[in-house]
Amino acid sequence: MKIASIEITQHQLPLDPPFHPSWSSRPRARFDATIVRVRTDEGHEGIGSGDYMLGFAGHEHVFVGEDPLRLERHHRALSHIAFHYGRCWPLDLALWDLAGKIAGQPCWKLLGGMRDRLACYASSGTLRDGPALADLAQRALDRGFRAMKIRFRRGDWRADIAALEAVRARVGDRLELMVDCNQGWRFPWDTMSSWTAKDALVVGRELERLGAYWMEEPLHRADREGMRLLREKLDIRIAGGELDREMAELRDLVAGGCLDVIQPDVVSVGGITGLAKVAAMAGEHGIAFTPHSWGNGIGVAANAHLMAGATDGSFFEFPWDPPEWTKERRDFMLRAPLDVDHRGDLVLGDAPGLGFELDEEMLARTRVDGGVVRSNN
């Protein structure tokens, strides 16, 4: 069996009203999705999604004609492309989906089969005032979630703490509360500085007072000494590493004792193949592995299969912030959006591969790349 073709298409869903993410000063008026399809000469197809696949054009020949199940070989080639060009890890997701379909098994089983369900935390995305955020937390409880992540970056950390206080006053200890400080990285148009370690230490002591479960991205992603300081001075868990670019960066965060929770996303670094190794390394160091998954449903599914197959603890991130961010917006490319059950668990099931089906009609309506297909040579 050989890889016969690779097809990459771009899609856009207009967002009306726009979505206002906490991690950007600009509202999001559209939601972009890149769909990667890998087909074999025997008629199998694997599907991935994530980054734009910038720089992949012209490298198809590295994969076409090769055995699709040589996943380590393909991972090495993708790591070289990622060094020179863009993050082309969606192809790794498509290859794993393909491998599962060839084997007739879900990816979580191929990755170790630890469990078929994940306890999810409701991951909010917008900046609400205290009463509105408390209302959302109550809705999360009513939906079955046992944990929720709220966002900081209101311009003054005291306003952030006030919003967290309002949530704690409403839900008490019925919800574990994670906090994303949104200090690890910026978009090009957001040029403000990240917190210093002393800034973050002050905030961290407030989060301890309010019983937060973890403090996520409290510093610039490169401030490893600051992360170690926070771990030494605070009892609260320190989380990070969601969008680091190189596998070596994740290795250093783990080996350097910088984090209690490591959060790399398969669509951004390493794919499933690479992050399976990071999950194992984190486990050996007593660090929780729970990937970032604020993308579309294909990325959510890929991260979930990895975490379920290869680990046995912690909460899984499930993007959930209605009405601003719904499963219909997030998963517009899927026939059936991913959702949690009445207990707030994501159940993966036994469907081969990553377990989703594309909505081909919606993809045809939202396609914006002019119908260009990149294939055999």
Secondary structure, DSSP 8 states (H G I E B T S, - for coil): --EEEEEEEEEEEEEEEEE--TT-SS-EEEEEEEEEEEEETTS-EEEEE-S--TT-TT-GGGTTTS-TT-HHHHHHHHHHHHHHS---THHHHHHHHHHHHHHTSBHHHHTT---SEEEEEEE--S---HHHHHHHHHHHHHHT-SEEEEE--SSSHHHHHHHHHHHHHHHTTSSEEEEE---S---TT-------HHHHHHHHHHHHHTT-SEEES-S-TT-HHHHHHHHHH-SSEEEE-TT---HHHHHHHHHTT--SEE---TTTTTHHHHHHHHHHHHHHTT-EE-----S-HHHHHHHHHHHHHH---S-EEEE-BTTTB-HHHHTTTBSS-----TTSEEE--S-SBT---B-HHHHHHHB-STT------
